[in-house]
């Protein structure tokens, strides 16, 4: 089970440079996407699968707004090498549902190069789903290196570093209720403490 720590919404972390999409904007767009997906998948009993852990929040909110009942499934992947140009991944938590013959909607938080997602899609297509499409909250097309079947896009963004609403920096800031650019020159005290603890553990 994944927990998100509560934040004081009245105090914005110093790491937040600028709010790009606020709560109301995100909520409205999620509702629009849910309406479109509901129309396209009505009567098809799709498997809605979120990619952990960045897409957890988006998946949760999207599913709540669908017109048909669905229990979301989740998959967690790990890249073999951060510098890999192939996007090769290892599945560390697989889907619980058998997707053979089923319509699958894969939920992602952000797509940039598409390499990792392309590799995951190829793995899932080997399981012979009836169809497979992708819904991403954020799409960074200017960095795209591999084609992926994105059918639904929340917002298009540039290559600025983003945090919030599932997006993290070293596992922090996922629980911010908005999407914001990050002030990379600011190091939060809790992040610094974590770095020091990691260093101490290595000694």
ABEGO torsion letter per residue (X at the ends): XBBBBBBBAABBBAABABBABBAAAAAAAAAAAAAAAAAAABGAGBBBBBBOAAAAAAAAAAAAABABBBBBBBBBBBBABAABAAGBBBBABBBABBABGBBBBBBBABBBAGAAAAAAAAAAAAAGBABBBBBBABBBAAABABBBBBABBABBBBABBBBEGGBBBGGBGAABABBBBBBAABBBAAAAAAAAAAAAAAX
